[in-house]
Amino acid sequence: MPALDKIHRRFLKFLSFKVNGIYPEIGIDQPQLLHRHDMVSLSYRRDTYKLLHNQIDCEFLLSKIPIYVPRISSRSDVSFRPPAARTDVLRRDPINIMCKAADRIFA
């Protein structure tokens, strides 16, 4: 496990303690901690960054990302237009999460 991932795990445990008042049990899974705080892993974020910056060549994944190209006169800071999520399943879809996260980062 890279050093930054270890720091991220320690932060998630500290955040759990601050939010719940109870330190998480020993050996808790990383995905469980991430889900508890509605976060994604650092490796997922790194892969998303590489995909969006053309460091990963995957035409299938790029075709799934709804990239929004505004008109020239537009001042919109939204880069992506994911479909409106009417269900929790669609709201937690990796493409939707990735588009929303990218818009927050690039805004």
Chimera marker file (.cmm) of the C-alpha trace (Angstrom):
<marker_set name="trace">
<marker id="1" x="0.000" y="0.000" z="0.000" r="1" g="1" b="0" radius="0.5"/>
<marker id="2" x="1.518" y="3.363" z="-1.025" r="1" g="1" b="0" radius="0.5"/>
<marker id="3" x="2.294" y="5.879" z="1.717" r="1" g="1" b="0" radius="0.5"/>
<marker id="4" x="-0.396" y="8.316" z="0.569" r="1" g="1" b="0" radius="0.5"/>
<marker id="5" x="-3.036" y="5.574" z="0.770" r="1" g="1" b="0" radius="0.5"/>
<marker id="6" x="-1.949" y="4.832" z="4.349" r="1" g="1" b="0" radius="0.5"/>
<marker id="7" x="-2.366" y="8.497" z="5.243" r="1" g="1" b="0" radius="0.5"/>
<marker id="8" x="-5.798" y="8.504" z="3.573" r="1" g="1" b="0" radius="0.5"/>
<marker id="9" x="-6.814" y="5.427" z="5.619" r="1" g="1" b="0" radius="0.5"/>
<marker id="10" x="-5.652" y="7.068" z="8.867" r="1" g="1" b="0" radius="0.5"/>
<marker id="11" x="-7.622" y="10.196" z="7.938" r="1" g="1" b="0" radius="0.5"/>
<marker id="12" x="-10.768" y="8.131" z="7.311" r="1" g="1" b="0" radius="0.5"/>
<marker id="13" x="-10.398" y="6.440" z="10.693" r="1" g="1" b="0" radius="0.5"/>
<marker id="14" x="-9.927" y="9.834" z="12.384" r="1" g="1" b="0" radius="0.5"/>
<marker id="15" x="-12.941" y="11.207" z="10.514" r="1" g="1" b="0" radius="0.5"/>
<marker id="16" x="-15.023" y="8.240" z="11.685" r="1" g="1" b="0" radius="0.5"/>
<marker id="17" x="-13.960" y="8.968" z="15.249" r="1" g="1" b="0" radius="0.5"/>
<marker id="18" x="-14.860" y="12.662" z="14.939" r="1" g="1" b="0" radius="0.5"/>
<marker id="19" x="-18.236" y="11.965" z="13.323" r="1" g="1" b="0" radius="0.5"/>
<marker id="20" x="-19.349" y="8.973" z="15.421" r="1" g="1" b="0" radius="0.5"/>
<marker id="21" x="-17.329" y="9.436" z="18.603" r="1" g="1" b="0" radius="0.5"/>
<marker id="22" x="-16.102" y="5.845" z="18.305" r="1" g="1" b="0" radius="0.5"/>
<marker id="23" x="-12.831" y="4.791" z="16.735" r="1" g="1" b="0" radius="0.5"/>
<marker id="24" x="-13.421" y="2.128" z="14.009" r="1" g="1" b="0" radius="0.5"/>
<marker id="25" x="-12.649" y="-1.481" z="14.902" r="1" g="1" b="0" radius="0.5"/>
<marker id="26" x="-9.232" y="-2.915" z="14.057" r="1" g="1" b="0" radius="0.5"/>
<marker id="27" x="-9.011" y="-4.418" z="10.584" r="1" g="1" b="0" radius="0.5"/>
<marker id="28" x="-11.937" y="-2.530" z="9.063" r="1" g="1" b="0" radius="0.5"/>
<marker id="29" x="-11.886" y="-2.660" z="5.279" r="1" g="1" b="0" radius="0.5"/>
<marker id="30" x="-10.911" y="0.426" z="3.303" r="1" g="1" b="0" radius="0.5"/>
<marker id="31" x="-14.010" y="0.216" z="1.032" r="1" g="1" b="0" radius="0.5"/>
<marker id="32" x="-16.193" y="0.171" z="4.139" r="1" g="1" b="0" radius="0.5"/>
<marker id="33" x="-14.559" y="3.352" z="5.445" r="1" g="1" b="0" radius="0.5"/>
<marker id="34" x="-14.867" y="5.022" z="2.051" r="1" g="1" b="0" radius="0.5"/>
<marker id="35" x="-18.540" y="4.085" z="1.749" r="1" g="1" b="0" radius="0.5"/>
<marker id="36" x="-19.259" y="5.327" z="5.276" r="1" g="1" b="0" radius="0.5"/>
<marker id="37" x="-18.066" y="8.834" z="4.319" r="1" g="1" b="0" radius="0.5"/>
<marker id="38" x="-19.266" y="8.746" z="0.700" r="1" g="1" b="0" radius="0.5"/>
<marker id="39" x="-15.732" y="8.999" z="-0.717" r="1" g="1" b="0" radius="0.5"/>
<marker id="40" x="-13.787" y="7.232" z="-3.461" r="1" g="1" b="0" radius="0.5"/>
<marker id="41" x="-10.348" y="5.664" z="-3.182" r="1" g="1" b="0" radius="0.5"/>
<marker id="42" x="-7.219" y="7.537" z="-4.182" r="1" g="1" b="0" radius="0.5"/>
<marker id="43" x="-6.390" y="4.897" z="-6.804" r="1" g="1" b="0" radius="0.5"/>
<marker id="44" x="-9.833" y="5.487" z="-8.375" r="1" g="1" b="0" radius="0.5"/>
<marker id="45" x="-9.167" y="9.231" z="-8.418" r="1" g="1" b="0" radius="0.5"/>
<marker id="46" x="-5.725" y="8.688" z="-9.966" r="1" g="1" b="0" radius="0.5"/>
<marker id="47" x="-7.205" y="6.496" z="-12.697" r="1" g="1" b="0" radius="0.5"/>
<marker id="48" x="-9.931" y="9.062" z="-13.366" r="1" g="1" b="0" radius="0.5"/>
<marker id="49" x="-7.325" y="11.798" z="-13.690" r="1" g="1" b="0" radius="0.5"/>
<marker id="50" x="-5.237" y="9.695" z="-16.074" r="1" g="1" b="0" radius="0.5"/>
<marker id="51" x="-8.285" y="8.914" z="-18.208" r="1" g="1" b="0" radius="0.5"/>
<marker id="52" x="-9.355" y="12.561" z="-18.439" r="1" g="1" b="0" radius="0.5"/>
<marker id="53" x="-5.831" y="13.717" z="-19.251" r="1" g="1" b="0" radius="0.5"/>
<marker id="54" x="-5.376" y="11.134" z="-22.005" r="1" g="1" b="0" radius="0.5"/>
<marker id="55" x="-2.739" y="9.117" z="-20.139" r="1" g="1" b="0" radius="0.5"/>
<marker id="56" x="-4.932" y="6.005" z="-20.409" r="1" g="1" b="0" radius="0.5"/>
<marker id="57" x="-6.119" y="5.109" z="-23.884" r="1" g="1" b="0" radius="0.5"/>
<marker id="58" x="-9.525" y="3.488" z="-23.456" r="1" g="1" b="0" radius="0.5"/>
<marker id="59" x="-12.022" y="4.461" z="-26.120" r="1" g="1" b="0" radius="0.5"/>
<marker id="60" x="-14.837" y="2.512" z="-24.426" r="1" g="1" b="0" radius="0.5"/>
<marker id="61" x="-14.544" y="4.446" z="-21.148" r="1" g="1" b="0" radius="0.5"/>
<marker id="62" x="-14.210" y="7.789" z="-22.905" r="1" g="1" b="0" radius="0.5"/>
<marker id="63" x="-17.369" y="7.054" z="-24.891" r="1" g="1" b="0" radius="0.5"/>
<marker id="64" x="-19.233" y="6.591" z="-21.577" r="1" g="1" b="0" radius="0.5"/>
<marker id="65" x="-18.288" y="10.049" z="-20.259" r="1" g="1" b="0" radius="0.5"/>
<marker id="66" x="-20.873" y="12.674" z="-21.253" r="1" g="1" b="0" radius="0.5"/>
<marker id="67" x="-18.535" y="15.578" z="-22.070" r="1" g="1" b="0" radius="0.5"/>
<marker id="68" x="-20.328" y="18.909" z="-22.354" r="1" g="1" b="0" radius="0.5"/>
<marker id="69" x="-19.033" y="21.364" z="-24.952" r="1" g="1" b="0" radius="0.5"/>
<marker id="70" x="-20.572" y="24.818" z="-24.375" r="1" g="1" b="0" radius="0.5"/>
<marker id="71" x="-21.161" y="27.427" z="-27.037" r="1" g="1" b="0" radius="0.5"/>
<marker id="72" x="-18.347" y="29.927" z="-27.533" r="1" g="1" b="0" radius="0.5"/>
<marker id="73" x="-20.236" y="32.740" z="-25.791" r="1" g="1" b="0" radius="0.5"/>
<marker id="74" x="-21.142" y="30.601" z="-22.782" r="1" g="1" b="0" radius="0.5"/>
<marker id="75" x="-19.601" y="31.210" z="-19.360" r="1" g="1" b="0" radius="0.5"/>
<marker id="76" x="-20.591" y="27.800" z="-18.059" r="1" g="1" b="0" radius="0.5"/>
<marker id="77" x="-17.969" y="26.103" z="-15.904" r="1" g="1" b="0" radius="0.5"/>
<marker id="78" x="-19.582" y="22.663" z="-16.250" r="1" g="1" b="0" radius="0.5"/>
<marker id="79" x="-17.460" y="20.238" z="-18.271" r="1" g="1" b="0" radius="0.5"/>
<marker id="80" x="-19.730" y="17.211" z="-18.085" r="1" g="1" b="0" radius="0.5"/>
<marker id="81" x="-23.466" y="16.579" z="-18.358" r="1" g="1" b="0" radius="0.5"/>
<marker id="82" x="-24.308" y="13.274" z="-16.683" r="1" g="1" b="0" radius="0.5"/>
<marker id="83" x="-27.913" y="12.148" z="-17.073" r="1" g="1" b="0" radius="0.5"/>
<marker id="84" x="-30.290" y="13.203" z="-14.299" r="1" g="1" b="0" radius="0.5"/>
<marker id="85" x="-30.218" y="10.589" z="-11.557" r="1" g="1" b="0" radius="0.5"/>
<marker id="86" x="-33.677" y="9.584" z="-10.393" r="1" g="1" b="0" radius="0.5"/>
<marker id="87" x="-32.532" y="6.541" z="-8.419" r="1" g="1" b="0" radius="0.5"/>
<marker id="88" x="-29.754" y="5.821" z="-5.931" r="1" g="1" b="0" radius="0.5"/>
<marker id="89" x="-28.290" y="3.248" z="-8.315" r="1" g="1" b="0" radius="0.5"/>
<marker id="90" x="-27.832" y="5.848" z="-11.050" r="1" g="1" b="0" radius="0.5"/>
<marker id="91" x="-26.685" y="8.480" z="-8.541" r="1" g="1" b="0" radius="0.5"/>
<marker id="92" x="-23.899" y="6.138" z="-7.375" r="1" g="1" b="0" radius="0.5"/>
<marker id="93" x="-22.944" y="5.105" z="-10.908" r="1" g="1" b="0" radius="0.5"/>
<marker id="94" x="-19.163" y="5.485" z="-11.348" r="1" g="1" b="0" radius="0.5"/>
<marker id="95" x="-19.573" y="7.677" z="-14.433" r="1" g="1" b="0" radius="0.5"/>
<marker id="96" x="-21.882" y="10.089" z="-12.569" r="1" g="1" b="0" radius="0.5"/>
<marker id="97" x="-19.540" y="10.229" z="-9.574" r="1" g="1" b="0" radius="0.5"/>
<marker id="98" x="-16.557" y="10.814" z="-11.839" r="1" g="1" b="0" radius="0.5"/>
<marker id="99" x="-18.286" y="13.622" z="-13.775" r="1" g="1" b="0" radius="0.5"/>
<marker id="100" x="-19.395" y="15.435" z="-10.634" r="1" g="1" b="0" radius="0.5"/>
<marker id="101" x="-15.961" y="15.109" z="-9.048" r="1" g="1" b="0" radius="0.5"/>
<marker id="102" x="-14.248" y="16.418" z="-12.183" r="1" g="1" b="0" radius="0.5"/>
<marker id="103" x="-16.586" y="19.417" z="-12.319" r="1" g="1" b="0" radius="0.5"/>
<marker id="104" x="-15.757" y="20.250" z="-8.687" r="1" g="1" b="0" radius="0.5"/>
<marker id="105" x="-12.017" y="19.907" z="-9.338" r="1" g="1" b="0" radius="0.5"/>
<marker id="106" x="-11.920" y="21.901" z="-12.579" r="1" g="1" b="0" radius="0.5"/>
<marker id="107" x="-14.379" y="24.618" z="-11.477" r="1" g="1" b="0" radius="0.5"/>
<link id1="1" id2="2" r="1" g="1" b="0" radius="0.2"/>
<link id1="2" id2="3" r="1" g="1" b="0" radius="0.2"/>
<link id1="3" id2="4" r="1" g="1" b="0" radius="0.2"/>
<link id1="4" id2="5" r="1" g="1" b="0" radius="0.2"/>
<link id1="5" id2="6" r="1" g="1" b="0" radius="0.2"/>
<link id1="6" id2="7" r="1" g="1" b="0" radius="0.2"/>
<link id1="7" id2="8" r="1" g="1" b="0" radius="0.2"/>
<link id1="8" id2="9" r="1" g="1" b="0" radius="0.2"/>
<link id1="9" id2="10" r="1" g="1" b="0" radius="0.2"/>
<link id1="10" id2="11" r="1" g="1" b="0" radius="0.2"/>
<link id1="11" id2="12" r="1" g="1" b="0" radius="0.2"/>
<link id1="12" id2="13" r="1" g="1" b="0" radius="0.2"/>
<link id1="13" id2="14" r="1" g="1" b="0" radius="0.2"/>
<link id1="14" id2="15" r="1" g="1" b="0" radius="0.2"/>
<link id1="15" id2="16" r="1" g="1" b="0" radius="0.2"/>
<link id1="16" id2="17" r="1" g="1" b="0" radius="0.2"/>
<link id1="17" id2="18" r="1" g="1" b="0" radius="0.2"/>
<link id1="18" id2="19" r="1" g="1" b="0" radius="0.2"/>
<link id1="19" id2="20" r="1" g="1" b="0" radius="0.2"/>
<link id1="20" id2="21" r="1" g="1" b="0" radius="0.2"/>
<link id1="21" id2="22" r="1" g="1" b="0" radius="0.2"/>
<link id1="22" id2="23" r="1" g="1" b="0" radius="0.2"/>
<link id1="23" id2="24" r="1" g="1" b="0" radius="0.2"/>
<link id1="24" id2="25" r="1" g="1" b="0" radius="0.2"/>
<link id1="25" id2="26" r="1" g="1" b="0" radius="0.2"/>
<link id1="26" id2="27" r="1" g="1" b="0" radius="0.2"/>
<link id1="27" id2="28" r="1" g="1" b="0" radius="0.2"/>
<link id1="28" id2="29" r="1" g="1" b="0" radius="0.2"/>
<link id1="29" id2="30" r="1" g="1" b="0" radius="0.2"/>
<link id1="30" id2="31" r="1" g="1" b="0" radius="0.2"/>
<link id1="31" id2="32" r="1" g="1" b="0" radius="0.2"/>
<link id1="32" id2="33" r="1" g="1" b="0" radius="0.2"/>
<link id1="33" id2="34" r="1" g="1" b="0" radius="0.2"/>
<link id1="34" id2="35" r="1" g="1" b="0" radius="0.2"/>
<link id1="35" id2="36" r="1" g="1" b="0" radius="0.2"/>
<link id1="36" id2="37" r="1" g="1" b="0" radius="0.2"/>
<link id1="37" id2="38" r="1" g="1" b="0" radius="0.2"/>
<link id1="38" id2="39" r="1" g="1" b="0" radius="0.2"/>
<link id1="39" id2="40" r="1" g="1" b="0" radius="0.2"/>
<link id1="40" id2="41" r="1" g="1" b="0" radius="0.2"/>
<link id1="41" id2="42" r="1" g="1" b="0" radius="0.2"/>
<link id1="42" id2="43" r="1" g="1" b="0" radius="0.2"/>
<link id1="43" id2="44" r="1" g="1" b="0" radius="0.2"/>
<link id1="44" id2="45" r="1" g="1" b="0" radius="0.2"/>
<link id1="45" id2="46" r="1" g="1" b="0" radius="0.2"/>
<link id1="46" id2="47" r="1" g="1" b="0" radius="0.2"/>
<link id1="47" id2="48" r="1" g="1" b="0" radius="0.2"/>
<link id1="48" id2="49" r="1" g="1" b="0" radius="0.2"/>
<link id1="49" id2="50" r="1" g="1" b="0" radius="0.2"/>
<link id1="50" id2="51" r="1" g="1" b="0" radius="0.2"/>
<link id1="51" id2="52" r="1" g="1" b="0" radius="0.2"/>
<link id1="52" id2="53" r="1" g="1" b="0" radius="0.2"/>
<link id1="53" id2="54" r="1" g="1" b="0" radius="0.2"/>
<link id1="54" id2="55" r="1" g="1" b="0" radius="0.2"/>
<link id1="55" id2="56" r="1" g="1" b="0" radius="0.2"/>
<link id1="56" id2="57" r="1" g="1" b="0" radius="0.2"/>
<link id1="57" id2="58" r="1" g="1" b="0" radius="0.2"/>
<link id1="58" id2="59" r="1" g="1" b="0" radius="0.2"/>
<link id1="59" id2="60" r="1" g="1" b="0" radius="0.2"/>
<link id1="60" id2="61" r="1" g="1" b="0" radius="0.2"/>
<link id1="61" id2="62" r="1" g="1" b="0" radius="0.2"/>
<link id1="62" id2="63" r="1" g="1" b="0" radius="0.2"/>
<link id1="63" id2="64" r="1" g="1" b="0" radius="0.2"/>
<link id1="64" id2="65" r="1" g="1" b="0" radius="0.2"/>
<link id1="65" id2="66" r="1" g="1" b="0" radius="0.2"/>
<link id1="66" id2="67" r="1" g="1" b="0" radius="0.2"/>
<link id1="67" id2="68" r="1" g="1" b="0" radius="0.2"/>
<link id1="68" id2="69" r="1" g="1" b="0" radius="0.2"/>
<link id1="69" id2="70" r="1" g="1" b="0" radius="0.2"/>
<link id1="70" id2="71" r="1" g="1" b="0" radius="0.2"/>
<link id1="71" id2="72" r="1" g="1" b="0" radius="0.2"/>
<link id1="72" id2="73" r="1" g="1" b="0" radius="0.2"/>
<link id1="73" id2="74" r="1" g="1" b="0" radius="0.2"/>
<link id1="74" id2="75" r="1" g="1" b="0" radius="0.2"/>
<link id1="75" id2="76" r="1" g="1" b="0" radius="0.2"/>
<link id1="76" id2="77" r="1" g="1" b="0" radius="0.2"/>
<link id1="77" id2="78" r="1" g="1" b="0" radius="0.2"/>
<link id1="78" id2="79" r="1" g="1" b="0" radius="0.2"/>
<link id1="79" id2="80" r="1" g="1" b="0" radius="0.2"/>
<link id1="80" id2="81" r="1" g="1" b="0" radius="0.2"/>
<link id1="81" id2="82" r="1" g="1" b="0" radius="0.2"/>
<link id1="82" id2="83" r="1" g="1" b="0" radius="0.2"/>
<link id1="83" id2="84" r="1" g="1" b="0" radius="0.2"/>
<link id1="84" id2="85" r="1" g="1" b="0" radius="0.2"/>
<link id1="85" id2="86" r="1" g="1" b="0" radius="0.2"/>
<link id1="86" id2="87" r="1" g="1" b="0" radius="0.2"/>
<link id1="87" id2="88" r="1" g="1" b="0" radius="0.2"/>
<link id1="88" id2="89" r="1" g="1" b="0" radius="0.2"/>
<link id1="89" id2="90" r="1" g="1" b="0" radius="0.2"/>
<link id1="90" id2="91" r="1" g="1" b="0" radius="0.2"/>
<link id1="91" id2="92" r="1" g="1" b="0" radius="0.2"/>
<link id1="92" id2="93" r="1" g="1" b="0" radius="0.2"/>
<link id1="93" id2="94" r="1" g="1" b="0" radius="0.2"/>
<link id1="94" id2="95" r="1" g="1" b="0" radius="0.2"/>
<link id1="95" id2="96" r="1" g="1" b="0" radius="0.2"/>
<link id1="96" id2="97" r="1" g="1" b="0" radius="0.2"/>
<link id1="97" id2="98" r="1" g="1" b="0" radius="0.2"/>
<link id1="98" id2="99" r="1" g="1" b="0" radius="0.2"/>
<link id1="99" id2="100" r="1" g="1" b="0" radius="0.2"/>
<link id1="100" id2="101" r="1" g="1" b="0" radius="0.2"/>
<link id1="101" id2="102" r="1" g="1" b="0" radius="0.2"/>
<link id1="102" id2="103" r="1" g="1" b="0" radius="0.2"/>
<link id1="103" id2="104" r="1" g="1" b="0" radius="0.2"/>
<link id1="104" id2="105" r="1" g="1" b="0" radius="0.2"/>
<link id1="105" id2="106" r="1" g="1" b="0" radius="0.2"/>
<link id1="106" id2="107" r="1" g="1" b="0" radius="0.2"/>
</marker_set>
